[in-house]
Amino acid sequence: MSKRVTLALAAVAAGALAPAAQAAPLKLGFMDPAYQAEQPARFWADAKILRPQVLRYNVDWRGIAPRKPTVQRDPGDPRYDWAYLDGLVQDAANHKIPVILTIHRTPQWAAKKPSYRAYLFNAVPNTVYFRNFVAAAALRYSGRYDPDGDGVALPRVTRWQIWNEPNKYLYPARTDRRGNPRRNAPITLGRDYTAMLNGAYDELKRRSRSNIVVTGGTAYSNFYRTVFAPLNFLKLMKASGARFDVLAIHPYNSAPSQGLRQGQGSKGPNIYVANFGEFLREADRLWPRKRYKVWLTEFGIQSYPDRFLGVPQTAQAAYLRNSINIFRKRYKRVEMIVWFLIRDEKVIRDDRLAGWQSGLRTVGGKQKPAWRAWLAVRGR
């Protein structure tokens, strides 16, 4: 990390931002289901200390339904395998922590067109099949579904997110042979995603009007000349008549030099902490009078050993503390921030990534400075 970047982060750390005790009621949570599943005792011991107010899990449609169910809207169809997700949701309920479920990953049998199968789990799905799966999931976690007939229903889930980073991870083919965007690719993607979102909205609201439908959290996109970047994707959704309750975004920095202040390499149509106001202004322009609430359903900053996006561990801690305080002070429409992760994922071969290093602990379990920073912003 350059001296210039280190000094910039240090300057932000020295800034007098609103302390946690005076902050707006911003909910803070985590997304780290692998840690929860692999080391549950350690995960919940950490959770007791860190006190997350929400946990986010991915609903892996491909993993739950690798073969086409006979009755797709029936969560009890024998071709569905909900065991892994049931365990995560039940654990969270036992600890009285609400969850967000993000439905994504397309089974091969559910791809909208056979040619889309080449894109594996990122293929645009058949809209009817997608709606059927959403209906099955909404019933299973409605708070009234008893899978075993033992008189004990699975926990109720009310927060539902439709896809993970659809502006990056939802396809058909977007480019020609030269790598340029196909002429109608943005319009097609906007229509496809909005059809999924609106279909899910109808199914979830039919199950319960209190279900909260959250858009897929968009992330920075430097591919194809940023035509699919968050601000542009909002326009595509609006043009296609998107219906939802909450806007989600993942304002990761895409390089270590991007800080928390204007002019530090952060500008639209991509959205980071430094230019987050652009996101709110564009949302209000597209949907006047709505004043949609915003959730950061995934957020974090890499630390070393990642040398591509990473910063020193002390800089990671400063970024965590000050970015959360920025949202509390300046952007009170942001109701929730979900930090990714608690524990780092593994790396291989020197500095090359085989996972993500934005956790509060190293992969070996050692607390990083970000652990103490989290406790400071979490407060009492």
C-alpha positions in Angstrom: 0.0 0.0 0.0 1.4 3.4 -1.0 2.3 6.0 1.6 -0.3 8.3 0.0 -3.1 5.8 0.5 -2.0 5.2 4.1 -2.0 8.9 4.9 -5.4 9.3 3.3 -6.9 6.6 5.4 -5.2 7.9 8.5 -6.7 11.4 7.8 -10.2 9.9 7.6 -9.6 7.9 10.8 -8.7 11.2 12.5 -11.9 12.9 11.4 -14.4 13.7 14.1 -17.5 11.8 13.0 -20.6 11.0 15.0 -19.9 8.5 17.8 -21.9 5.4 18.0 -23.8 6.6 21.2 -25.3 9.5 19.3 -26.0 7.7 16.0 -29.2 6.9 14.3 -30.6 3.4 14.9 -28.6 1.7 12.1 -28.8 -2.1 12.2 -25.4 -3.9 11.8 -25.1 -7.5 10.8 -22.9 -10.2 9.2 -22.9 -12.5 6.3 -20.6 -15.5 7.0 -22.7 -18.7 6.7 -19.6 -20.9 6.0 -18.1 -20.0 9.4 -21.5 -20.7 11.0 -21.8 -24.1 9.4 -18.2 -25.2 9.7 -17.5 -24.0 13.3 -20.9 -23.3 14.9 -19.6 -23.2 18.5 -17.0 -20.6 17.6 -19.4 -18.7 15.4 -22.0 -18.3 18.0 -19.4 -17.5 20.7 -18.3 -14.6 18.4 -21.9 -13.6 17.7 -22.5 -13.3 21.5 -19.7 -10.8 21.7 -20.3 -9.0 18.4 -24.1 -8.9 18.7 -25.2 -8.8 15.1 -28.7 -7.5 14.6 -29.2 -9.4 11.3 -27.7 -12.3 9.5 -27.8 -12.7 5.7 -27.8 -16.1 4.0 -27.9 -17.1 0.3 -30.7 -19.4 -0.8 -28.9 -21.6 -3.3 -31.6 -22.6 -5.7 -29.2 -24.7 -7.7 -28.1 -26.6 -4.6 -31.6 -27.0 -3.2 -33.1 -28.2 -6.5 -30.4 -29.8 -8.7 -33.2 -31.8 -10.3 -36.5 -30.4 -11.4 -39.2 -31.0 -8.7 -42.4 -32.6 -9.7 -44.5 -30.0 -7.9 -42.2 -26.9 -7.8 -44.4 -24.8 -5.5 -44.5 -27.5 -2.9 -41.5 -27.2 -0.5 -42.0 -30.7 0.5 -41.4 -32.1 -2.9 -38.7 -34.9 -2.5 -36.4 -33.3 -5.1 -35.9 -30.3 -2.8 -33.1 -30.5 -0.3 -33.5 -27.7 2.3 -31.4 -29.2 5.1 -28.5 -26.8 5.0 -30.6 -23.7 4.8 -33.1 -25.0 7.4 -30.1 -25.4 9.8 -28.9 -21.9 9.3 -32.3 -20.3 9.7 -33.2 -22.4 12.8 -29.8 -21.5 14.4 -30.5 -17.8 13.9 -34.0 -18.1 15.3 -32.7 -20.0 18.3 -30.4 -17.0 19.0 -33.2 -14.5 18.2 -31.4 -12.9 15.3 -33.6 -12.0 12.2 -32.3 -13.1 8.8 -32.3 -11.9 5.2 -32.6 -14.6 2.6 -31.1 -13.9 -0.9 -32.5 -16.1 -3.6 -30.0 -16.8 -6.4 -28.2 -19.4 -8.5 -30.1 -21.0 -11.4 -30.3 -24.8 -11.8 -29.5 -26.0 -15.3 -33.1 -27.3 -15.8 -34.5 -23.8 -15.0 -32.5 -21.7 -17.4 -34.7 -19.4 -19.6 -33.0 -20.8 -22.7 -30.9 -23.9 -23.2 -28.0 -21.7 -24.5 -27.9 -19.9 -21.1 -26.7 -23.1 -19.4 -23.2 -22.1 -20.4 -23.3 -19.5 -17.7 -24.0 -22.1 -15.0 -25.7 -20.7 -11.9 -25.8 -17.1 -13.3 -28.2 -17.9 -16.1 -31.4 -15.9 -16.4 -34.1 -18.4 -15.2 -37.4 -19.2 -16.7 -39.7 -16.6 -14.9 -42.4 -19.1 -14.1 -39.9 -21.6 -12.6 -38.4 -18.8 -10.6 -41.8 -17.7 -9.2 -42.5 -21.3 -8.3 -39.4 -21.6 -6.3 -40.0 -18.3 -4.5 -43.5 -19.5 -3.6 -42.0 -22.7 -2.2 -39.4 -20.9 -0.2 -41.9 -18.3 1.1 -44.2 -21.1 2.3 -41.4 -23.1 3.9 -40.3 -20.1 6.0 -43.8 -18.6 6.6 -43.7 -19.6 10.2 -46.5 -22.1 9.7 -44.8 -24.9 7.7 -44.1 -28.1 9.7 -41.8 -30.3 7.5 -41.8 -33.2 9.9 -45.3 -33.2 11.1 -44.1 -33.0 14.7 -46.1 -29.9 15.6 -43.0 -27.6 15.3 -43.0 -25.2 12.4 -39.8 -23.7 10.8 -39.0 -20.1 11.8 -40.6 -17.2 10.0 -38.6 -15.1 7.6 -39.8 -11.7 6.4 -36.8 -10.2 4.6 -36.3 -11.5 1.1 -33.7 -10.4 -1.4 -34.0 -11.2 -5.1 -30.6 -12.3 -6.5 -27.1 -11.4 -5.6 -25.5 -8.6 -7.5 -27.7 -9.0 -10.6 -25.9 -6.3 -12.5 -22.7 -8.5 -12.4 -24.0 -12.0 -11.9 -27.0 -12.5 -14.2 -26.7 -13.4 -17.8 -27.4 -14.1 -21.0 -24.4 -13.2 -23.2 -23.9 -9.5 -23.0 -21.1 -9.0 -25.5 -20.2 -9.7 -29.1 -17.1 -11.5 -30.2 -15.0 -8.3 -29.7 -16.1 -7.9 -26.1 -18.3 -4.9 -26.7 -21.8 -4.8 -25.3 -24.5 -6.1 -27.6 -26.8 -3.3 -28.6 -29.8 -4.5 -26.6 -28.0 -6.2 -23.7 -28.7 -3.6 -21.0 -32.4 -3.4 -21.9 -32.7 -7.2 -22.1 -31.0 -7.7 -18.7 -33.1 -5.0 -17.1 -36.3 -6.6 -18.4 -35.2 -10.1 -17.4 -34.3 -9.1 -13.9 -37.4 -6.9 -13.3 -39.6 -9.8 -14.5 -37.9 -12.0 -11.8 -38.2 -9.2 -9.2 -41.8 -8.5 -9.9 -42.8 -12.1 -10.0 -41.1 -12.7 -6.6 -42.8 -9.6 -5.3 -46.2 -11.0 -6.2 -45.5 -14.4 -4.7 -44.0 -13.0 -1.4 -46.8 -10.5 -0.9 -49.4 -13.1 -1.7 -48.0 -15.2 1.1 -47.8 -12.3 3.5 -48.2 -8.5 3.0 -45.6 -8.1 5.8 -42.9 -9.8 3.7 -40.2 -7.2 2.7 -38.9 -7.5 -0.9 -35.4 -6.2 -1.4 -33.7 -5.6 -4.7 -30.5 -7.5 -5.5 -27.6 -5.6 -4.1 -25.8 -4.0 -7.0 -22.0 -3.8 -7.0 -19.4 -1.8 -9.0 -18.9 -2.9 -12.6 -15.9 -2.0 -14.7 -16.9 -4.5 -17.3 -18.3 -3.5 -20.7 -17.6 0.2 -20.1 -19.7 0.3 -16.9 -22.9 0.0 -18.8 -24.2 -2.3 -16.0 -22.9 -0.2 -13.1 -25.4 0.5 -10.2 -26.7 3.9 -11.4 -27.3 2.6 -14.9 -28.9 -0.6 -13.5 -31.4 1.5 -11.5 -32.5 3.2 -14.7 -33.0 -0.2 -16.3 -35.2 -1.4 -13.4 -37.2 1.8 -13.5 -37.8 1.5 -17.3 -39.1 -2.0 -16.8 -41.5 -1.1 -13.9 -39.7 -2.7 -11.0 -41.7 -3.2 -7.8 -40.0 -3.6 -4.4 -39.8 -2.4 -0.8 -36.1 -1.7 -0.2 -33.2 -0.8 -2.5 -30.0 -2.7 -1.8 -26.4 -1.9 -2.8 -22.9 -3.3 -2.1 -20.7 -0.2 -2.2 -17.3 -2.0 -2.1 -14.3 -0.1 -3.1 -12.7 -1.5 -6.3 -9.1 -0.4 -5.4 -7.3 0.3 -2.2 -6.9 4.0 -3.2 -10.6 4.6 -3.1 -11.2 6.2 0.2 -14.2 7.7 2.1 -14.1 11.3 0.7 -15.1 12.8 -2.6 -12.2 12.8 -5.1 -10.6 9.7 -3.9 -11.2 7.7 -7.1 -15.0 7.3 -6.5 -17.4 8.5 -9.1 -20.6 7.4 -10.8 -22.1 5.4 -12.4 -20.3 3.1 -9.9 -21.1 3.7 -6.2 -18.8 3.6 -3.2 -18.8 5.3 0.2 -17.3 8.5 -1.0 -20.0 9.2 -3.7 -23.0 7.4 -2.0 -25.1 10.5 -2.2 -25.3 10.0 -6.0 -27.1 6.7 -5.4 -29.8 8.4 -3.2 -30.2 11.3 -5.6 -30.7 9.0 -8.6 -33.1 6.8 -6.7 -35.2 9.9 -5.8 -35.1 11.2 -9.4 -36.3 7.8 -10.8 -38.9 7.2 -8.1 -40.0 10.7 -6.8 -42.0 10.7 -3.6 -41.0 7.1 -2.8 -38.0 7.9 -0.6 -37.0 4.2 -0.6 -35.0 2.9 2.4 -31.6 1.5 1.5 -29.8 -1.6 2.9 -26.2 -2.4 2.4 -26.7 -6.1 2.2 -23.0 -6.8 1.7 -20.1 -4.5 2.5 -16.5 -4.7 3.7 -12.9 -4.0 2.9 -10.1 -6.5 2.1 -7.0 -6.7 4.2 -3.7 -8.3 3.5 -2.7 -10.9 2.4 -4.8 -9.8 -0.6 -2.5 -7.4 -2.5 -5.0 -6.5 -5.2 -7.8 -5.0 -3.2 -6.3 -5.3 0.3 -5.0 -2.8 2.8 -3.1 -3.2 6.0 -5.2 -4.5 8.9 -5.0 -1.2 10.8 -6.3 0.6 7.7 -9.1 -2.0 7.4 -10.2 -1.2 10.9 -10.2 2.6 10.3 -12.3 2.1 7.1 -14.8 -0.1 9.0 -15.2 2.4 11.8 -15.3 5.5 9.8 -17.5 4.2 6.9 -20.2 3.0 9.3 -20.1 6.3 11.1 -20.4 8.2 7.8 -23.6 6.3 7.0 -25.0 7.0 10.5 -24.3 10.7 10.3 -24.9 11.6 6.6 -27.2 8.9 5.1 -29.9 8.0 7.7 -32.0 6.4 5.0 -29.5 3.5 5.2 -31.2 1.3 7.7 -28.8 -1.7 7.6 -25.2 -2.6 6.9 -24.2 -6.3 6.6 -20.5 -6.8 6.9 -18.8 -9.6 5.0 -17.2 -11.6 6.9 -16.4 -12.5 10.6 -13.6 -14.9 9.7 -11.3 -14.6 6.7 -11.4 -17.3 4.0 -8.4 -19.3 3.0 -5.7 -18.1 0.6 -3.3 -20.1 -1.6 0.1 -19.4 -3.1 1.5 -16.3 -1.6 -0.9 -13.3 -2.3 -3.3 -15.0 -4.6 -6.9 -15.3 -3.4 -8.9 -18.4 -3.0 -11.5 -16.5 -0.9 -12.0 -13.2 0.8 -10.1 -11.5 3.6 -12.5 -8.9 4.9 -13.2 -10.6 8.2 -12.6 -9.5 11.7 -10.5 -12.6 12.4 -7.8 -14.1 10.3 -8.4 -17.6 8.8 -6.4 -18.9 11.8 -8.7 -17.2 14.3 -6.6 -14.3 15.4 -8.5 -11.1 16.1 -7.7 -8.3 13.7 -7.9 -4.6 14.6 -11.2 -4.6 12.8 -12.6 -6.7 15.7 -12.2 -3.9 18.1 -13.4 -1.3 15.6 -16.6 -3.3 15.2 -17.2 -3.4 18.9 -16.6 0.4 19.0 -19.2 1.2 16.4 -21.6 -1.5 17.6 -21.8 0.2 21.0 -24.1 -1.0 23.7 
